[in-house]
Protein backbone atom coordinates (compact mmCIF):
# COMPACT_ATOMS: atom_id res chain seq x y z
CA UNK A 1 0.00 0.00 0.00
CA UNK A 2 1.37 3.39 -0.99
CA UNK A 3 1.84 5.74 1.96
CA UNK A 4 3.79 8.55 0.29
CA UNK A 5 3.68 10.04 -3.21
CA UNK A 6 6.45 12.19 -4.68
CA UNK A 7 5.73 14.34 -7.71
CA UNK A 8 8.07 16.04 -10.13
CA UNK A 9 6.60 19.37 -11.29
CA UNK A 10 7.44 20.45 -14.85
CA UNK A 11 5.80 18.00 -17.22
CA UNK A 12 4.32 15.99 -14.35
CA UNK A 13 1.96 18.33 -12.48
CA UNK A 14 1.83 20.98 -15.22
CA UNK A 15 2.77 20.94 -18.90
CA UNK A 16 5.16 23.85 -18.56
CA UNK A 17 7.87 22.53 -20.87
CA UNK A 18 6.73 24.56 -23.93
CA UNK A 19 6.99 27.72 -21.82
CA UNK A 20 10.48 26.76 -20.65
CA UNK A 21 11.50 26.30 -24.27
CA UNK A 22 10.08 29.71 -25.18
CA UNK A 23 11.96 31.25 -22.26
CA UNK A 24 15.23 29.62 -23.34
CA UNK A 25 14.62 30.74 -26.92
CA UNK A 26 14.10 34.33 -25.83
CA UNK A 27 17.05 34.20 -23.43
CA UNK A 28 19.48 32.81 -26.03
CA UNK A 29 18.22 35.26 -28.63
CA UNK A 30 18.88 38.17 -26.27
CA UNK A 31 22.35 36.76 -25.52
CA UNK A 32 23.11 36.05 -29.20
CA UNK A 33 23.63 32.29 -28.76
CA UNK A 34 23.12 30.42 -32.04
CA UNK A 35 22.10 26.80 -32.61
CA UNK A 36 21.16 26.35 -28.95
CA UNK A 37 18.77 23.51 -29.85
CA UNK A 38 21.68 21.43 -31.10
CA UNK A 39 23.72 22.21 -28.01
CA UNK A 40 20.87 21.17 -25.72
CA UNK A 41 21.14 17.62 -27.10
CA UNK A 42 24.25 17.19 -24.94
CA UNK A 43 22.32 18.04 -21.77
CA UNK A 44 22.44 15.07 -19.35
CA UNK A 45 20.13 16.32 -16.63
CA UNK A 46 20.45 18.39 -13.49
CA UNK A 47 19.34 21.94 -12.77
CA UNK A 48 19.13 25.06 -14.92
CA UNK A 49 22.73 25.96 -14.14
CA UNK A 50 23.89 22.58 -15.47
CA UNK A 51 21.94 23.17 -18.66
CA UNK A 52 23.48 26.59 -19.15
CA UNK A 53 26.99 25.17 -18.65
CA UNK A 54 26.19 22.55 -21.31
CA UNK A 55 25.24 25.26 -23.80
CA UNK A 56 27.80 27.96 -22.97
CA UNK A 57 30.71 25.85 -21.78
CA UNK A 58 33.42 27.52 -19.71
CA UNK A 59 33.21 30.97 -21.28
CA UNK A 60 31.70 32.48 -18.12
CA UNK A 61 32.37 32.34 -14.39
CA UNK A 62 29.97 30.51 -12.09
CA UNK A 63 28.76 33.85 -10.73
CA UNK A 64 28.03 35.12 -14.24
CA UNK A 65 26.21 31.88 -15.11
CA UNK A 66 24.12 32.07 -11.94
CA UNK A 67 23.09 35.60 -12.90
CA UNK A 68 22.12 34.32 -16.36
CA UNK A 69 20.06 31.54 -14.78
CA UNK A 70 18.14 34.16 -12.82
CA UNK A 71 17.53 36.11 -16.05
CA UNK A 72 16.18 33.04 -17.85
CA UNK A 73 13.88 32.07 -14.98
CA UNK A 74 12.53 35.61 -14.74
CA UNK A 75 11.59 35.34 -18.41
CA UNK A 76 9.95 31.96 -17.77
CA UNK A 77 7.86 33.18 -14.84
CA UNK A 78 6.76 36.28 -16.74
CA UNK A 79 5.42 34.32 -19.72
CA UNK A 80 4.00 31.38 -17.73
CA UNK A 81 2.23 33.25 -14.92
CA UNK A 82 -1.55 33.33 -15.51
CA UNK A 83 -1.17 30.41 -17.95
CA UNK A 84 -0.62 27.64 -15.38
CA UNK A 85 -2.99 24.71 -15.93
CA UNK A 86 -2.66 21.34 -14.14
CA UNK A 87 -2.43 18.12 -16.10
CA UNK A 88 -5.92 16.61 -16.34
CA UNK A 89 -7.08 14.90 -13.17
CA UNK A 90 -4.15 16.02 -11.03
CA UNK A 91 -6.10 18.24 -8.62
CA UNK A 92 -8.76 15.57 -8.10
CA UNK A 93 -6.06 12.97 -7.49
CA UNK A 94 -4.29 15.24 -5.02
CA UNK A 95 -7.51 15.77 -3.09
CA UNK A 96 -8.18 12.04 -3.07
CA UNK A 97 -4.79 10.95 -1.76
CA UNK A 98 -4.74 13.74 0.82
CA UNK A 99 -8.11 12.52 2.10
CA UNK A 100 -6.53 9.09 2.58
CA UNK A 101 -3.76 10.60 4.76
CA UNK A 102 -1.15 9.74 2.13
CA UNK A 103 1.90 11.99 2.40
CA UNK A 104 2.59 14.20 -0.62
CA UNK A 105 5.97 15.55 -1.65
CA UNK A 106 7.43 17.49 -4.53
CA UNK A 107 10.96 16.88 -5.82
CA UNK A 108 11.86 19.12 -8.75
CA UNK A 109 15.02 20.31 -10.47
CA UNK A 110 13.25 23.67 -10.76
CA UNK A 111 14.29 26.54 -8.50
CA UNK A 112 12.18 27.48 -5.49
CA UNK A 113 10.90 30.71 -7.09
CA UNK A 114 9.47 28.77 -10.03
CA UNK A 115 7.98 26.08 -7.81
CA UNK A 116 6.37 28.63 -5.53
CA UNK A 117 4.88 30.58 -8.42
CA UNK A 118 3.41 27.51 -10.11
CA UNK A 119 2.02 25.87 -6.97
CA UNK A 120 0.56 29.18 -5.79
CA UNK A 121 -1.09 29.67 -9.19
CA UNK A 122 -2.73 26.27 -8.64
CA UNK A 123 -3.47 27.16 -5.00
CA UNK A 124 -1.82 23.97 -3.73
CA UNK A 125 1.51 25.14 -2.29
CA UNK A 126 0.49 24.23 1.26
CA UNK A 127 -0.76 20.77 0.31
CA UNK A 128 2.75 19.26 0.30
CA UNK A 129 4.44 17.77 3.35
CA UNK A 130 7.78 18.19 1.61
CA UNK A 131 9.03 20.43 -1.22
CA UNK A 132 12.62 20.02 -2.40
CA UNK A 133 13.93 22.18 -5.24
CA UNK A 134 16.91 22.02 -7.56
CA UNK A 135 18.61 25.04 -6.04
CA UNK A 136 18.50 23.44 -2.58
CA UNK A 137 20.38 20.18 -3.22
CA UNK A 138 24.00 19.36 -4.02
CA UNK A 139 23.03 17.32 -7.07
CA UNK A 140 19.90 17.39 -9.22
CA UNK A 141 18.34 14.44 -11.00
CA UNK A 142 19.38 11.86 -12.10
CA UNK A 143 21.09 11.88 -8.72
CA UNK A 144 18.65 10.39 -6.15
CA UNK A 145 19.41 12.99 -3.46
CA UNK A 146 16.04 14.77 -3.47
CA UNK A 147 14.05 11.52 -3.58
CA UNK A 148 16.07 10.04 -0.72
CA UNK A 149 15.61 13.20 1.32
CA UNK A 150 11.84 13.22 0.71
CA UNK A 151 11.52 9.62 1.92
CA UNK A 152 13.55 10.58 4.99
CA UNK A 153 11.22 13.53 5.70
CA UNK A 154 8.22 11.26 5.23
CA UNK A 155 9.81 8.74 7.67
CA UNK A 156 8.69 6.01 5.28
CA UNK A 157 10.35 2.97 3.83
CA UNK A 158 11.05 3.54 0.12
CA UNK A 159 8.91 0.52 -0.78
CA UNK A 160 5.91 2.46 0.56
CA UNK A 161 6.56 5.45 -1.73
CA UNK A 162 5.70 6.13 -5.35
CA UNK A 163 7.17 8.71 -7.73
CA UNK A 164 5.48 10.39 -10.71
CA UNK A 165 7.99 11.66 -13.29
CA UNK A 166 7.98 12.71 -16.94
CA UNK A 167 11.71 12.95 -17.68
CA UNK A 168 14.35 10.35 -18.38
CA UNK A 169 16.63 11.99 -15.80
CA UNK A 170 13.86 11.94 -13.20
CA UNK A 171 13.10 8.27 -13.79
CA UNK A 172 16.80 7.44 -13.60
CA UNK A 173 16.85 9.28 -10.29
CA UNK A 174 13.94 7.15 -9.09
CA UNK A 175 15.76 3.97 -10.10
CA UNK A 176 18.92 5.18 -8.37
CA UNK A 177 16.85 5.85 -5.26
CA UNK A 178 15.13 2.47 -5.32
CA UNK A 179 11.60 3.94 -5.39
CA UNK A 180 8.99 2.75 -7.90
CA UNK A 181 7.99 5.36 -10.46
CA UNK A 182 5.21 6.03 -12.93
CA UNK A 183 6.10 7.86 -16.14
CA UNK A 184 3.93 10.74 -17.35
CA UNK A 185 3.80 10.90 -21.16
CA UNK A 186 3.96 14.69 -21.51
CA UNK A 187 7.31 14.79 -23.30
CA UNK A 188 8.37 11.18 -23.97
CA UNK A 189 6.80 8.00 -25.31
CA UNK A 190 5.69 4.99 -23.31
CA UNK A 191 8.65 3.01 -24.68
CA UNK A 192 11.22 5.64 -23.66
CA UNK A 193 9.76 6.04 -20.16
CA UNK A 194 9.64 2.29 -19.54
CA UNK A 195 13.22 1.96 -20.79
CA UNK A 196 14.26 4.68 -18.32
CA UNK A 197 12.79 2.69 -15.43
CA UNK A 198 9.06 3.50 -15.17
CA UNK A 199 6.88 0.67 -13.84
CA UNK A 200 4.07 1.96 -16.05
CA UNK A 201 2.97 5.15 -17.78
CA UNK A 202 0.00 7.51 -17.84
CA UNK A 203 -1.09 10.35 -20.11
CA UNK A 204 -2.93 12.10 -17.27
CA UNK A 205 -4.40 11.45 -13.82
CA UNK A 206 -7.97 10.68 -14.86
CA UNK A 207 -9.10 7.28 -13.50
CA UNK A 208 -5.71 6.97 -11.79
CA UNK A 209 -6.83 4.23 -9.37
CA UNK A 210 -7.79 1.96 -12.25
CA UNK A 211 -4.55 2.72 -14.11
CA UNK A 212 -2.43 1.87 -11.06
CA UNK A 213 -4.29 -1.36 -10.37
CA UNK A 214 -3.46 -2.55 -13.89
CA UNK A 215 0.24 -2.50 -12.98
CA UNK A 216 -0.23 -3.90 -9.49
CA UNK A 217 -0.19 -0.69 -7.45
CA UNK A 218 -2.83 0.93 -5.26
CA UNK A 219 -3.38 3.76 -2.80
N, C-alpha and C positions, 0 to 999 in steps of 0.2 A: 504493500500500500504506500502510495506516495505521500510524504509528509511535508516536503518542501519543493517549491518550483522556482527555478532560476531562469529569468528571461534575459536575452540580449535585447537591445533596443532598436537600432537602425536595421530595417528589413525584417524585424521579428515582431515588434509591437506596432511600429509604423513603417510605411513604405517611403522612407525619407531619402533613399539612395539617389533618386533622380535629382533631388534638390542639392545633395552633396556634390554631385557631378557638375551641376550648374554653377555652384559656388567655386569649385576648383577651376572650372573653365574661365569664369570671370577673374579669379585671382591670378591665374597664369597669364591671362591676356593682359591684365594690368601690369604684371611683372615681366612681360615680354619673353615668356618661356614657350618655345615652339615644340610641337610633336609630343606634348605631355602625355597623350593617350598611349603612345608607344612606350614611353618611359614607365608608365604605371604598371605595365605588364610584368616588370621585375619586382613589384611590391609583394612581399612575403608575409604581410600581416603585422599587427602591432597598432600603435596609436597614430595620430595625425602627424606627429613629429617624425616618426619612422617613415611615413609615406613621403614627406617632404624631403627627407634625406635621400630616399630612393630616387626622387626626381631631380634634385639639385646637386646631389653629391656633396663634396667637401668644399664647395666654393664659399660657404658662409660659416660663421661661428655658430655655436649652439645658441647663444643669446640672440643672434640675428634670426636664426631659424624659429626660435620660440616666439619671437615677435611676429614673424610671418604666419605662424600657426594661428595666433590670435586674430590676425587680419582676415585669414580665410574663414575662421569660425564666426567672426562678426558678419561676414557676407552671408554665410549659411543661415544664421539665425534671422537675419533681416529678410531673406527671401522665403524662409519656411514658416516664420511666425504667422499665425492666422490661416495657415494652410495645413495644419496638423490633423490628420485623420487616422484613427486606429485601423489596423487590419481587421477585416470583418470577423465579428464574434469575440474579439479580444476582451472588450469591456464586460460582456456577459460572462465570459469564462472567469475573468478576474473576480467578479462578484460571487460567482459560484464557489470557487476554491477558497475565497476568504470566508465564506459562510460555513465552510467545512473545517475551519481553523487550520488550514494548510498554510504554512509559512511561504511568503512570496519575496523573492529577491531580484535585483537587477544587477547584471554584470556586463558592462559595456566598455568598449575601447574609446567611446566618446568622452569628451571632457565634461566636467560637472556642469558648466554653464549651459551646454547643449542639453544635457539630460534634464536639468531643472526646467528649462524652457519648455521642452517637449512634454514632460510629465505634467507640468502645471497647465499647459494648454489642454491636456486631456483631463485635468482635474483629478489626477490619481497619484500625485507625488507622495502623499502621506499613506498610501496603501501598501508600501513596501517595508518589510522588516529590515531589509538590508539593501543599500545602493552603493555599488563600487564602480568607480569610473576610471577611465584610462590614464588620467593625469594624477591618479592617487595610488598607483601600483608601480613596482619596479619594472615589471615586464607585462606587456599586453598580450592578448591572444596571438598566437596559439599556446603561449605559456599558460599553465593551469592556475596561476597564482590567484586570480580573482574568484575562480570557482571554488578553490580550496578554502579561501578565506570566507566565502559566503556560507559554505557548509559548516565551518567552524562557528560562525556567528549564529547559525541556526541551531547549533549543538545537536546536529543530526548525523547519523551514519550516511555516507555517500550513496549507499544502496537504496536509501529512502528518499533520495532527491531525483529530480528530473530537470533537464535543461532544454530550453527551446532556443534554437539558433538558426540563422539563415546563411552564415558564411562558412567557407571551408576552414578558415583559421579558427573560427569559434568552435566548430565541431572537432577540430583537431585538439583544441584546448580541453574540450569535454572528455575526449578519449584519454588525453594525458592526465586528466584529473581522476578518471575512473568513474565518472557519473554518466548514466544513460542520457542520450539526447535525441530530441526530435528535430528534424530539419524542416525549416519553413521555406517553401518554394517561391520566394519573392525575387530572387536573383540567380538561382541555380536550379538545374533540373533534379528530378528524383534520383537519377543515376549518379550524378556528381555528389549529391548530399549523402547518399548511402555509402558511396566509396570513401567519403571523408570520415565516416563513422556513425552516421545517424542510424538509429534503430528503426526509424520509419519517417515518413514525411507527410506534411500537410500543406494545403494551399492557404487555408485560413482556419479560424478557430470555431467555425460553425459545426455543431454536432461533434464537439471534441471528445466527449465521453465515448461515443461509438467508435470514433477513429482510433482512440487509444486501446480500446478493448480488442480491436482487430490485430494489434501487435502485442497483445498480452500485458498491457499496462492499465492501471485504473487509479482514480483518485479515491 
